[in-house]
Amino acid sequence: MKNISMSALGIAVGLVLGSSMVSAAEPSLSDEAFAASKRIYFERCAGCHGVLRKGATGKSLEPSWTKKKDDGTVEEGGTLKLGQERLEKIITLGTEGGMVNYDDILTKEEIKNIATYIQLEPPVPPEWGMQDQLASWKLIVPPEKRPTKQMSKINLDNVFSVTLRDTGEVALIDGDNKKVITVLKTGYAVHISRMSASGRYIYVIGRDGLTSLVDLWMKTPEVVATIKSGMDARSVDTSKFKGYEDKYAVVGTYWPPQYTIYEGDTLKPLKIVSTRSVTVDGEYHPEPRVASIVASSFKPEWVINIKETGLVKLVDYSDIKNLKEITIESSKFLHDGGWDASKRYFLVAANMSNQVVVIDAKEGKLVAIVDTEKKPHPGRGANFVHPKFGPVWATSHLGADVITMIGTDPKKHPDNAWKVVQTVPIHGSGSLFVKTHPKSKNLWADAPLNPEPSIAQSVAVYNIGDLGKEGVEPEIIDVAAMAELPETKATKRVVHAEYNSTGDEVWFSIWAGKTDSSAIVVIDDKTRKVKTVIKDPRIITPTGKFNVHNTQHDIY
């Protein structure tokens, strides 16, 4: 059996799941173990640590940091070298900084092999240009063969597009009757679903780079077009400015580092723009990934956030042949974020810099860089009127057990604008999403990446009216217990609050193992009591849920 191993002269560049060269040095893996570990790394690790392992939300996993020196020393230039044993422990147990424990996800052998794999040189995946995209493009139902009006009686405003992470599907669920309308094949580990300006189409992006276009007007919604936008992706949005409704879609990829503009109703690729450049520190970076995209309501423009470089691109799509970009320098490791309540200001977490960046989309400029607690991770954040500080936008954190609130009203509350006005405790770090609704009096936060099961299975909820009081504490609700699922080894992680269109229900996913029973728990927002548990057998590893009305109108 040929071995894959670490050597300065013996490593060749490979494809995403391709082969590699052989060397005699340790550590080493068989061809089969190398291929399996590469797949696991792509599916479970690359999102935080990068395809080239240079780090972003997660730490660098380059061999210079992960592999011990041959003489056994573990310190070099003040940097701790991890080595096989410590890497296995970290992967097994997780960390308080937001990395989950993998002992209930991977086997001991897989953990051992992935620990070895990240001590080897990372294989570089292929580029993915216009000819590659066109070859992958499938126009399944052309626009002229689609309905001219909605063919069902479903209340489309209250449909939820639910990510089924490990099956490569989304489930469309009727929010009125809580029944699954259909389950559609999409890309692996769908990250987000975004709605067209009209609300007719859902754009689904998988972490394998597959973009799927779903037509809700059909009698039973169907995927009408697909395209492989790259090897790895997280973000998609559409043209929402008046006069451009449903005309374009844009997908940003992690690999290759680029964004692509498509026809909105066919996904035909029109233009590819690379994001490779230098960071705000002036250093070239080979893998500056597109982290998040939002569509402006003030201009025909997208706000495109480039993770590693800390650059925010304001992309004018009014003339894509003569594309105009405004480049704003902000803070490195941009991740996710959302609009303030006025939809003028975009707030995005620079999570490894422990900051939130504020962009004025109307004026096209940087407003502020706000220091926060460790690793802010807002999802799209939460907008509400604080009883003491006025309008605020809130984020929770991967690396800290607090919710941070930032003032967002420079006109009526100038002393509070773009400052942290309050932090309140939650039940643990490892939070991914914080959520409220304009009609709600509650603020909800999850903690699914906390390594303690009792924390990962629960959520924190606050009465917004109490936030101005001293010593405010949240109510902690064990949402996993509400689902009454069978006991399993896997932690039943509770993730991603999403409101229904009327703002009186909040939905949570129970994200367990891919062979375990899963569920969606629907909670009455006013009473905080369980209302419904959706246990359809097709609902496997649900994570994100995107209500059509709220997503279409950026309500959060």
ZAFI-901513 format. One record per residue (C-alpha): residue number from 1; residue in one letter; x, y, z. Coordinates in Angstrom, 1 decimal. Layout:
N
ATOM num residuo      X      Y      Z
ATOM NUM       a      X      Y      Z
...
***
This chain:
556
ATOM num residuo      X      Y      Z
ATOM   1       m    0.0    0.0    0.0
ATOM   2       k    1.4    3.3   -1.1
ATOM   3       n    1.7    6.0    1.7
ATOM   4       i    0.9    9.7    1.6
ATOM   5       s    3.4   11.6    3.8
ATOM   6       m    5.1   14.8    4.7
ATOM   7       s    8.2   15.9    2.9
ATOM   8       a    9.5   19.2    1.7
ATOM   9       l   10.3   17.7   -1.7
ATOM  10       g    7.7   15.0   -1.9
ATOM  11       i    4.3   16.8   -1.9
ATOM  12       a    2.5   17.5   -5.1
ATOM  13       v   -0.5   19.6   -5.7
ATOM  14       g   -3.8   17.5   -5.8
ATOM  15       l   -7.4   18.0   -6.6
ATOM  16       v  -10.1   18.4   -3.9
ATOM  17       l  -10.5   14.6   -3.7
ATOM  18       g   -7.6   13.6   -5.9
ATOM  19       s   -4.4   11.8   -5.4
ATOM  20       s   -1.1   13.0   -3.9
ATOM  21       m    2.6   12.0   -4.1
ATOM  22       v    4.5    9.7   -1.9
ATOM  23       s    7.3   10.4    0.6
ATOM  24       a    8.9    8.3    3.3
ATOM  25       a    8.7   10.9    6.1
ATOM  26       e    6.2   10.8    9.0
ATOM  27       p    3.4   11.5    9.6
ATOM  28       s    1.8    9.4    6.8
ATOM  29       l   -1.6    8.0    5.6
ATOM  30       s   -2.6    5.4    3.2
ATOM  31       d   -4.2    6.5   -0.1
ATOM  32       e   -7.6    5.5    1.1
ATOM  33       a   -7.2    7.2    4.5
ATOM  34       f   -5.9   10.3    2.8
ATOM  35       a   -8.8   10.5    0.4
ATOM  36       a  -11.3    9.9    3.2
ATOM  37       s   -9.7   12.5    5.5
ATOM  38       k   -9.6   15.0    2.7
ATOM  39       r  -13.4   14.6    2.2
ATOM  40       i  -14.0   14.9    6.0
ATOM  41       y  -11.8   18.1    6.1
ATOM  42       f  -13.8   19.6    3.3
ATOM  43       e  -17.2   18.7    4.8
ATOM  44       r  -16.4   19.5    8.4
ATOM  45       c  -13.4   21.8    8.7
ATOM  46       a  -12.7   23.9    5.6
ATOM  47       g  -15.5   26.4    6.3
ATOM  48       c  -13.7   27.7    9.4
ATOM  49       h  -10.0   26.9    8.7
ATOM  50       g   -9.9   27.4    4.9
ATOM  51       v   -9.2   25.1    2.0
ATOM  52       l   -5.5   26.0    2.3
ATOM  53       r   -5.8   25.8    6.1
ATOM  54       k   -4.6   29.4    6.6
ATOM  55       g   -7.3   30.0    9.2
ATOM  56       a  -10.1   32.6    9.5
ATOM  57       t  -13.0   31.8   11.9
ATOM  58       g  -10.8   28.9   13.0
ATOM  59       k   -7.1   28.9   13.6
ATOM  60       s   -4.4   28.1   11.0
ATOM  61       l   -3.9   24.4   10.5
ATOM  62       e   -0.9   24.6    8.3
ATOM  63       p    1.8   22.0    9.0
ATOM  64       s    4.2   24.6   10.3
ATOM  65       w    1.8   24.9   13.3
ATOM  66       t    0.2   21.5   13.5
ATOM  67       k    3.3   19.2   13.1
ATOM  68       k    5.9   18.8   15.8
ATOM  69       k    9.5   19.2   14.9
ATOM  70       d   11.6   16.0   14.3
ATOM  71       d   13.5   16.5   17.5
ATOM  72       g   10.3   16.4   19.5
ATOM  73       t   10.3   20.1   20.6
ATOM  74       v    6.9   21.8   20.8
ATOM  75       e    7.9   25.4   20.8
ATOM  76       e    9.3   27.4   17.9
ATOM  77       g    9.3   31.2   17.9
ATOM  78       g    6.8   31.2   20.7
ATOM  79       t    4.3   29.2   18.6
ATOM  80       l    3.0   25.9   20.1
ATOM  81       k    3.3   22.9   17.8
ATOM  82       l    0.3   20.6   18.3
ATOM  83       g    1.3   17.2   17.2
ATOM  84       q   -0.8   14.0   16.8
ATOM  85       e   -1.9   13.4   20.4
ATOM  86       r   -3.0   16.9   21.1
ATOM  87       l   -4.7   17.3   17.8
ATOM  88       e   -6.7   14.1   18.5
ATOM  89       k   -7.8   15.5   21.9
ATOM  90       i   -8.9   18.8   20.4
ATOM  91       i  -10.9   17.1   17.6
ATOM  92       t  -12.5   14.7   20.1
ATOM  93       l  -13.5   17.2   22.8
ATOM  94       g  -13.9   20.4   20.9
ATOM  95       t  -13.1   23.9   22.3
ATOM  96       e  -14.8   26.7   24.2
ATOM  97       g  -14.1   28.9   21.2
ATOM  98       g  -16.8   27.4   19.1
ATOM  99       m  -15.4   24.1   17.7
ATOM 100       v  -17.7   21.2   18.4
ATOM 101       n  -16.7   17.9   19.8
ATOM 102       y  -16.4   15.3   17.1
ATOM 103       d  -16.5   12.1   19.2
ATOM 104       d  -20.2   11.8   18.4
ATOM 105       i  -19.7   12.6   14.7
ATOM 106       l  -16.5   10.8   13.7
ATOM 107       t  -15.1    7.4   14.6
ATOM 108       k  -11.9    7.1   16.6
ATOM 109       e  -10.1    6.0   13.4
ATOM 110       e  -11.4    9.0   11.5
ATOM 111       i  -10.3   11.4   14.3
ATOM 112       k   -6.9    9.8   14.3
ATOM 113       n   -6.6   10.1   10.5
ATOM 114       i   -7.8   13.7   10.3
ATOM 115       a   -5.3   14.7   13.0
ATOM 116       t   -2.6   13.2   10.8
ATOM 117       y   -4.0   14.7    7.6
ATOM 118       i   -3.8   18.3    8.9
ATOM 119       q   -0.1   17.7    9.6
ATOM 120       l    0.5   17.1    5.9
ATOM 121       e    0.7   19.8    3.2
ATOM 122       p   -2.8   20.9    2.1
ATOM 123       p   -3.6   19.8   -1.5
ATOM 124       v   -4.7   22.7   -3.7
ATOM 125       p   -8.1   22.3   -5.4
ATOM 126       p   -8.6   23.3   -9.1
ATOM 127       e   -9.7   26.6  -10.4
ATOM 128       w  -13.3   26.8  -11.7
ATOM 129       g  -13.8   29.3  -14.6
ATOM 130       m  -16.6   30.2  -17.1
ATOM 131       q  -16.2   27.0  -19.2
ATOM 132       d  -16.4   24.8  -16.1
ATOM 133       q  -19.5   26.6  -14.9
ATOM 134       l  -21.2   26.5  -18.3
ATOM 135       a  -20.5   22.7  -18.6
ATOM 136       s  -22.2   22.2  -15.2
ATOM 137       w  -25.2   24.4  -15.9
ATOM 138       k  -28.5   22.6  -16.1
ATOM 139       l  -31.6   24.5  -17.2
ATOM 140       i  -34.2   21.9  -16.2
ATOM 141       v  -37.3   24.0  -16.8
ATOM 142       p  -36.9   27.0  -19.1
ATOM 143       p  -38.7   30.2  -18.0
ATOM 144       e  -41.2   30.0  -20.9
ATOM 145       k  -42.3   26.6  -19.7
ATOM 146       r  -42.9   27.7  -16.1
ATOM 147       p  -46.3   28.9  -14.7
ATOM 148       t  -47.5   32.4  -15.3
ATOM 149       k  -49.1   32.5  -11.8
ATOM 150       q  -49.0   30.5   -8.6
ATOM 151       m  -50.5   27.1   -9.2
ATOM 152       s  -51.0   26.0   -5.6
ATOM 153       k  -53.0   27.4   -2.7
ATOM 154       i  -50.1   27.4   -0.3
ATOM 155       n  -49.4   30.6    1.6
ATOM 156       l  -46.0   31.2    0.1
ATOM 157       d  -45.2   34.0    2.5
ATOM 158       n  -45.1   31.5    5.4
ATOM 159       v  -43.1   28.7    3.7
ATOM 160       f  -39.8   27.7    5.3
ATOM 161       s  -36.9   26.5    3.3
ATOM 162       v  -35.1   24.1    5.7
ATOM 163       t  -31.5   22.9    5.3
ATOM 164       l  -31.1   19.1    5.7
ATOM 165       r  -27.4   19.3    6.2
ATOM 166       d  -26.2   15.7    5.7
ATOM 167       t  -28.6   14.6    3.0
ATOM 168       g  -27.9   17.3    0.5
ATOM 169       e  -31.5   18.5    0.5
ATOM 170       v  -33.8   21.3    1.5
ATOM 171       a  -37.3   20.6    2.9
ATOM 172       l  -40.0   23.1    2.1
ATOM 173       i  -42.4   23.3    5.0
ATOM 174       d  -45.8   24.9    5.1
ATOM 175       g  -45.6   27.2    8.1
ATOM 176       d  -49.4   27.3    8.4
ATOM 177       n  -50.1   23.6    8.8
ATOM 178       k  -46.5   22.5    9.7
ATOM 179       k  -46.5   19.8    6.9
ATOM 180       v  -43.6   19.1    4.6
ATOM 181       i  -44.6   20.3    1.1
ATOM 182       t  -41.6   18.6   -0.6
ATOM 183       v  -38.0   17.6   -0.2
ATOM 184       l  -35.7   18.8   -3.0
ATOM 185       k  -32.2   17.6   -3.8
ATOM 186       t  -29.7   20.4   -3.6
ATOM 187       g  -26.0   20.8   -2.7
ATOM 188       y  -24.3   19.2    0.2
ATOM 189       a  -24.7   21.1    3.6
ATOM 190       v  -26.8   23.9    2.2
ATOM 191       h  -25.7   27.1    3.9
ATOM 192       i  -28.4   29.6    3.1
ATOM 193       s  -31.6   30.0    1.2
ATOM 194       r  -32.3   33.5   -0.3
ATOM 195       m  -35.5   34.8   -1.9
ATOM 196       s  -35.9   36.7   -5.1
ATOM 197       a  -37.3   40.2   -4.8
ATOM 198       s  -40.7   39.0   -6.0
ATOM 199       g  -40.7   36.1   -3.6
ATOM 200       r  -41.2   33.6   -6.4
ATOM 201       y  -37.8   32.0   -6.5
ATOM 202       i  -35.6   30.5   -3.7
ATOM 203       y  -31.8   30.5   -4.4
ATOM 204       v  -30.1   27.7   -2.5
ATOM 205       i  -26.3   27.5   -2.1
ATOM 206       g  -24.6   24.3   -0.9
ATOM 207       r  -21.2   24.1    0.6
ATOM 208       d  -20.1   22.0   -2.4
ATOM 209       g  -20.7   25.1   -4.6
ATOM 210       l  -24.0   23.8   -6.1
ATOM 211       t  -26.5   26.6   -6.6
ATOM 212       s  -30.1   25.5   -7.1
ATOM 213       l  -33.1   27.7   -8.2
ATOM 214       v  -36.5   26.7   -6.8
ATOM 215       d  -39.7   27.9   -8.4
ATOM 216       l  -42.5   28.3   -5.8
ATOM 217       w  -45.2   29.0   -8.3
ATOM 218       m  -45.4   25.4   -9.5
ATOM 219       k  -48.1   23.1   -8.2
ATOM 220       t  -45.4   21.4   -6.2
ATOM 221       p  -42.2   23.6   -6.0
ATOM 222       e  -39.4   22.2   -8.1
ATOM 223       v  -35.7   22.9   -8.8
ATOM 224       v  -35.8   24.5  -12.3
ATOM 225       a  -32.0   25.2  -12.7
ATOM 226       t  -28.7   24.3  -11.2
ATOM 227       i  -25.1   25.3  -11.6
ATOM 228       k  -21.9   24.4   -9.8
ATOM 229       s  -20.5   27.8   -8.9
ATOM 230       g  -17.2   26.4   -7.4
ATOM 231       m  -15.8   23.8   -5.1
ATOM 232       d  -16.9   25.4   -1.9
ATOM 233       a  -19.4   28.2   -1.3
ATOM 234       r  -21.5   29.9    1.4
ATOM 235       s  -23.3   33.0    0.0
ATOM 236       v  -25.9   33.9   -2.6
ATOM 237       d  -28.3   36.9   -3.1
ATOM 238       t  -30.4   38.5   -5.8
ATOM 239       s  -31.0   41.9   -7.4
ATOM 240       k  -33.6   43.7   -5.3
ATOM 241       f  -33.4   47.3   -6.4
ATOM 242       k  -36.5   48.7   -8.1
ATOM 243       g  -36.4   47.8  -11.8
ATOM 244       y  -33.9   44.9  -11.3
ATOM 245       e  -36.3   42.5   -9.4
ATOM 246       d  -35.3   38.9  -10.2
ATOM 247       k  -33.0   40.0  -13.0
ATOM 248       y  -29.7   38.8  -11.5
ATOM 249       a  -28.3   36.5   -8.8
ATOM 250       v  -24.8   36.6   -7.4
ATOM 251       v  -22.9   33.7   -5.7
ATOM 252       g  -19.7   34.1   -3.8
ATOM 253       t  -17.4   31.1   -3.4
ATOM 254       y  -14.8   30.1   -0.9
ATOM 255       w  -13.0   28.2   -3.6
ATOM 256       p  -12.0   29.5   -6.0
ATOM 257       p  -12.0   32.9   -4.3
ATOM 258       q  -14.4   34.8   -6.6
ATOM 259       y  -18.0   35.8   -7.2
ATOM 260       t  -20.2   35.1  -10.2
ATOM 261       i  -23.2   37.0  -11.6
ATOM 262       y  -26.0   35.0  -13.1
ATOM 263       e  -29.3   35.5  -14.9
ATOM 264       g  -31.8   35.5  -12.1
ATOM 265       d  -34.3   33.2  -13.7
ATOM 266       t  -32.0   30.7  -15.4
ATOM 267       l  -28.6   30.7  -13.5
ATOM 268       k  -26.8   31.3  -16.8
ATOM 269       p  -23.3   32.6  -15.7
ATOM 270       l  -22.6   36.1  -17.0
ATOM 271       k  -19.5   37.3  -15.3
ATOM 272       i  -16.8   36.0  -12.9
ATOM 273       v  -14.8   38.4  -10.7
ATOM 274       s  -11.8   37.2   -8.7
ATOM 275       t  -11.3   38.3   -5.1
ATOM 276       r   -7.6   37.5   -4.8
ATOM 277       s   -5.8   40.6   -3.6
ATOM 278       v   -3.9   42.0   -0.6
ATOM 279       t   -5.2   42.3    2.9
ATOM 280       v   -5.9   45.5    4.8
ATOM 281       d   -2.4   45.0    6.2
ATOM 282       g   -0.9   45.1    2.6
ATOM 283       e    0.0   41.3    2.4
ATOM 284       y   -1.1   39.2   -0.6
ATOM 285       h   -3.5   36.4    0.3
ATOM 286       p   -4.1   33.5   -2.1
ATOM 287       e   -7.5   32.5   -0.6
ATOM 288       p   -9.7   35.5    0.2
ATOM 289       r  -13.1   33.9    0.4
ATOM 290       v  -16.5   35.6   -0.2
ATOM 291       a  -18.1   35.4    3.2
ATOM 292       s  -21.5   37.1    2.9
ATOM 293       i  -23.6   39.0    0.5
ATOM 294       v  -26.5   41.3    0.9
ATOM 295       a  -28.6   43.3   -1.6
ATOM 296       s  -29.0   47.1   -1.0
ATOM 297       s  -32.4   48.7   -1.2
ATOM 298       f  -30.8   52.2   -1.9
ATOM 299       k  -29.0   51.3   -5.1
ATOM 300       p  -28.6   48.5   -7.7
ATOM 301       e  -25.8   47.2   -5.6
ATOM 302       w  -24.6   44.2   -3.6
ATOM 303       v  -22.5   44.4   -0.4
ATOM 304       i  -19.9   41.6   -0.8
ATOM 305       n  -17.7   40.8    2.1
ATOM 306       i  -14.2   39.3    1.6
ATOM 307       k  -13.2   37.3    4.6
ATOM 308       e   -9.4   37.1    4.8
ATOM 309       t   -8.6   40.5    3.3
ATOM 310       g  -11.0   42.5    5.3
ATOM 311       l  -12.3   44.3    2.2
ATOM 312       v  -15.9   45.1    1.6
ATOM 313       k  -16.9   45.4   -2.1
ATOM 314       l  -19.9   47.5   -3.1
ATOM 315       v  -20.7   46.1   -6.5
ATOM 316       d  -22.9   48.1   -8.9
ATOM 317       y  -24.9   45.7  -11.0
ATOM 318       s  -26.6   48.3  -13.2
ATOM 319       d  -24.0   47.6  -16.0
ATOM 320       i  -22.3   44.3  -15.6
ATOM 321       k  -20.3   44.7  -18.8
ATOM 322       n  -18.7   47.8  -17.2
ATOM 323       l  -18.8   46.6  -13.6
ATOM 324       k  -18.0   49.2  -11.0
ATOM 325       e  -16.8   48.3   -7.5
ATOM 326       i  -16.2   50.5   -4.5
ATOM 327       t  -13.6   48.8   -2.2
ATOM 328       i  -13.8   49.7    1.5
ATOM 329       e  -11.0   48.7    3.9
ATOM 330       s  -12.3   47.4    7.2
ATOM 331       s  -11.1   44.6    9.4
ATOM 332       k   -9.8   41.1    8.5
ATOM 333       f  -11.8   37.9    8.8
ATOM 334       l  -15.2   39.3    7.8
ATOM 335       h  -18.0   36.7    8.2
ATOM 336       d  -21.7   37.1    8.5
ATOM 337       g  -24.0   40.1    9.2
ATOM 338       g  -27.2   41.9    8.4
ATOM 339       w  -28.9   45.3    8.0
ATOM 340       d  -29.9   47.6   10.7
ATOM 341       a  -33.7   48.3   11.0
ATOM 342       s  -33.5   51.1    8.5
ATOM 343       k  -31.7   48.9    5.9
ATOM 344       r  -29.2   51.7    5.3
ATOM 345       y  -26.4   50.4    7.5
ATOM 346       f  -24.8   46.9    7.1
ATOM 347       l  -23.1   45.4   10.2
ATOM 348       v  -20.8   42.5    9.6
ATOM 349       a  -18.7   40.5   12.1
ATOM 350       a  -14.9   40.4   11.7
ATOM 351       n  -15.0   37.5   14.0
ATOM 352       m  -11.3   36.6   14.5
ATOM 353       s  -10.6   40.3   14.9
ATOM 354       n  -13.3   40.5   17.6
ATOM 355       q  -14.9   43.4   15.9
ATOM 356       v  -18.1   44.4   14.1
ATOM 357       v  -17.8   46.5   10.9
ATOM 358       v  -20.4   49.1   10.0
ATOM 359       i  -21.0   50.1    6.4
ATOM 360       d  -23.2   53.0    5.2
ATOM 361       a  -24.7   51.5    2.0
ATOM 362       k  -26.4   54.8    1.0
ATOM 363       e  -23.2   56.9    1.2
ATOM 364       g  -20.9   54.0    0.2
ATOM 365       k  -18.4   54.3    3.1
ATOM 366       l  -17.1   52.8    6.3
ATOM 367       v  -18.8   54.2    9.4
ATOM 368       a  -17.2   52.4   12.3
ATOM 369       i  -15.2   49.4   13.5
ATOM 370       v  -16.6   48.3   16.8
ATOM 371       d  -14.6   46.2   19.3
ATOM 372       t  -16.6   43.3   20.8
ATOM 373       e  -16.1   40.2   22.9
ATOM 374       k  -14.4   37.2   21.3
ATOM 375       k  -15.6   35.9   17.9
ATOM 376       p  -18.9   37.7   17.2
ATOM 377       h  -21.2   35.5   15.1
ATOM 378       p  -24.6   37.2   14.5
ATOM 379       g  -26.1   35.3   11.6
ATOM 380       r  -27.9   38.3   10.3
ATOM 381       g  -28.2   39.8   13.8
ATOM 382       a  -31.3   41.0   15.6
ATOM 383       n  -32.8   44.5   15.4
ATOM 384       f  -35.0   45.9   18.2
ATOM 385       v  -35.7   49.1   20.2
ATOM 386       h  -33.8   48.9   23.5
ATOM 387       p  -35.7   50.4   26.4
ATOM 388       k  -32.8   52.5   27.4
ATOM 389       f  -30.6   53.0   24.4
ATOM 390       g  -33.0   53.1   21.5
ATOM 391       p  -32.6   51.1   18.2
ATOM 392       v  -29.9   48.5   18.5
ATOM 393       w  -28.5   45.6   16.5
ATOM 394       a  -27.4   42.5   18.5
ATOM 395       t  -24.9   39.7   18.0
ATOM 396       s  -24.0   36.6   20.0
ATOM 397       h  -20.5   35.1   20.0
ATOM 398       l  -18.7   31.8   19.3
ATOM 399       g  -16.0   32.6   21.8
ATOM 400       a  -17.8   34.4   24.6
ATOM 401       d  -21.0   33.8   26.7
ATOM 402       v  -22.6   37.1   26.1
ATOM 403       i  -24.9   39.0   23.7
ATOM 404       t  -23.5   42.3   22.5
ATOM 405       m  -25.8   45.2   21.5
ATOM 406       i  -24.7   48.1   19.3
ATOM 407       g  -26.6   51.4   18.9
ATOM 408       t  -27.8   52.0   15.3
ATOM 409       d  -29.6   55.4   15.4
ATOM 410       p  -27.1   58.2   14.7
ATOM 411       k  -30.0   60.8   14.3
ATOM 412       k  -32.0   60.4   17.4
ATOM 413       h  -29.5   58.6   19.6
ATOM 414       p  -26.1   59.9   18.4
ATOM 415       d  -24.3   59.2   21.7
ATOM 416       n  -25.1   55.5   21.4
ATOM 417       a  -24.6   55.1   17.6
ATOM 418       w  -21.9   52.5   16.6
ATOM 419       k  -21.0   51.8   20.2
ATOM 420       v  -21.5   48.7   22.4
ATOM 421       v  -24.2   50.0   24.6
ATOM 422       q  -24.8   46.7   26.6
ATOM 423       t  -23.7   43.1   26.9
ATOM 424       v  -25.8   40.5   28.7
ATOM 425       p  -24.9   37.0   29.7
ATOM 426       i  -26.2   33.9   27.9
ATOM 427       h  -25.9   30.2   28.9
ATOM 428       g  -22.6   29.5   27.1
ATOM 429       s  -20.3   30.4   24.3
ATOM 430       g  -20.6   28.6   20.9
ATOM 431       s  -23.6   30.6   19.8
ATOM 432       l  -24.3   30.9   16.1
ATOM 433       f  -27.5   32.9   15.9
ATOM 434       v  -29.5   35.6   17.8
ATOM 435       k  -33.0   36.5   16.6
ATOM 436       t  -36.1   38.6   17.2
ATOM 437       h  -38.9   40.0   15.2
ATOM 438       p  -40.6   43.5   15.0
ATOM 439       k  -43.7   42.0   16.5
ATOM 440       s  -42.0   40.1   19.2
ATOM 441       k  -41.0   41.1   22.8
ATOM 442       n  -38.4   38.4   23.0
ATOM 443       l  -34.7   38.0   22.0
ATOM 444       w  -33.5   34.4   21.4
ATOM 445       a  -30.0   33.0   21.3
ATOM 446       d  -28.7   29.5   20.7
ATOM 447       a  -25.3   27.9   21.6
ATOM 448       p  -25.1   24.7   19.4
ATOM 449       l  -21.3   24.7   19.2
ATOM 450       n  -20.8   24.6   23.0
ATOM 451       p  -19.0   21.4   23.9
ATOM 452       e  -21.3   20.9   26.9
ATOM 453       p  -24.4   19.0   25.8
ATOM 454       s  -26.8   20.6   28.2
ATOM 455       i  -25.8   24.0   26.8
ATOM 456       a  -25.8   23.0   23.2
ATOM 457       q  -29.3   21.5   23.6
ATOM 458       s  -30.8   24.7   25.2
ATOM 459       v  -31.5   28.3   24.2
ATOM 460       a  -31.5   31.6   26.1
ATOM 461       v  -34.5   34.0   25.8
ATOM 462       y  -34.8   37.6   27.1
ATOM 463       n  -37.7   39.9   27.6
ATOM 464       i  -36.6   42.9   25.6
ATOM 465       g  -38.4   45.3   28.0
ATOM 466       d  -36.2   44.1   30.9
ATOM 467       l  -32.8   44.7   29.1
ATOM 468       g  -32.5   48.1   30.6
ATOM 469       k  -32.5   46.7   34.2
ATOM 470       e  -29.5   45.8   36.3
ATOM 471       g  -28.5   42.1   36.5
ATOM 472       v  -30.8   40.9   33.7
ATOM 473       e  -30.7   37.2   33.2
ATOM 474       p  -32.3   35.1   30.5
ATOM 475       e  -34.7   32.2   30.8
ATOM 476       i  -32.9   29.0   29.7
ATOM 477       i  -35.1   26.6   27.8
ATOM 478       d  -34.2   23.0   27.0
ATOM 479       v  -35.6   22.8   23.5
ATOM 480       a  -34.1   19.4   22.8
ATOM 481       a  -36.2   18.0   25.7
ATOM 482       m  -39.3   19.5   24.2
ATOM 483       a  -38.8   17.4   21.1
ATOM 484       e  -39.0   14.1   23.1
ATOM 485       l  -36.6   12.3   20.7
ATOM 486       p  -35.0    8.9   21.5
ATOM 487       e  -31.8    9.0   23.6
ATOM 488       t  -28.7    8.7   21.4
ATOM 489       k  -24.9    9.2   21.8
ATOM 490       a  -25.0   12.4   19.6
ATOM 491       t  -25.7   15.7   21.2
ATOM 492       k  -29.0   17.1   20.1
ATOM 493       r  -27.8   20.6   19.1
ATOM 494       v  -30.5   23.3   19.0
ATOM 495       v  -29.7   25.7   16.3
ATOM 496       h  -31.1   28.7   14.3
ATOM 497       a  -34.2   30.5   15.6
ATOM 498       e  -36.4   31.6   12.7
ATOM 499       y  -39.8   33.4   13.1
ATOM 500       n  -42.9   32.7   11.0
ATOM 501       s  -44.2   35.5    8.8
ATOM 502       t  -46.6   36.9   11.5
ATOM 503       g  -43.9   36.9   14.2
ATOM 504       d  -45.8   34.9   16.8
ATOM 505       e  -43.9   31.6   16.4
ATOM 506       v  -40.2   30.8   16.6
ATOM 507       w  -38.8   27.6   15.0
ATOM 508       f  -35.7   25.8   16.2
ATOM 509       s  -33.9   22.8   14.6
ATOM 510       i  -32.7   19.8   16.5
ATOM 511       w  -29.4   19.0   14.8
ATOM 512       a  -28.4   15.5   15.9
ATOM 513       g  -26.3   12.7   14.2
ATOM 514       k  -27.1   11.8   10.6
ATOM 515       t  -28.5    8.4   11.6
ATOM 516       d  -30.5    9.8   14.6
ATOM 517       s  -34.0   11.1   14.8
ATOM 518       s  -34.3   14.9   14.2
ATOM 519       a  -37.0   17.4   14.6
ATOM 520       i  -38.1   21.0   14.4
ATOM 521       v  -39.6   22.5   17.5
ATOM 522       v  -42.1   25.3   17.1
ATOM 523       i  -42.5   27.6   20.1
ATOM 524       d  -45.2   30.1   20.9
ATOM 525       d  -43.2   33.3   21.1
ATOM 526       k  -45.6   34.9   23.6
ATOM 527       t  -45.9   32.0   26.1
ATOM 528       r  -42.5   30.4   25.3
ATOM 529       k  -44.2   27.0   25.4
ATOM 530       v  -43.9   24.3   22.8
ATOM 531       k  -46.6   24.5   20.1
ATOM 532       t  -45.7   21.8   17.6
ATOM 533       v  -42.9   19.3   17.1
ATOM 534       i  -42.3   18.4   13.4
ATOM 535       k  -41.0   14.9   13.2
ATOM 536       d  -41.3   13.9    9.6
ATOM 537       p  -38.8   11.0    8.9
ATOM 538       r  -37.5   13.0    5.9
ATOM 539       i  -36.3   15.7    8.3
ATOM 540       i  -32.7   14.6    8.8
ATOM 541       t  -30.0   16.8   10.4
ATOM 542       p  -32.0   20.1    9.9
ATOM 543       t  -30.0   23.3   10.5
ATOM 544       g  -30.9   26.6    8.9
ATOM 545       k  -34.6   27.6    8.3
ATOM 546       f  -35.5   30.5    6.1
ATOM 547       n  -39.0   31.9    6.1
ATOM 548       v  -40.0   33.3    2.7
ATOM 549       h  -41.5   36.6    3.9
ATOM 550       n  -38.8   37.4    6.5
ATOM 551       t  -35.9   36.5    4.2
ATOM 552       q  -37.4   38.3    1.2
ATOM 553       h  -37.8   41.5    3.2
ATOM 554       d  -34.7   41.3    5.4
ATOM 555       i  -36.7   41.1    8.7
ATOM 556       y  -34.7   40.0   11.6
***
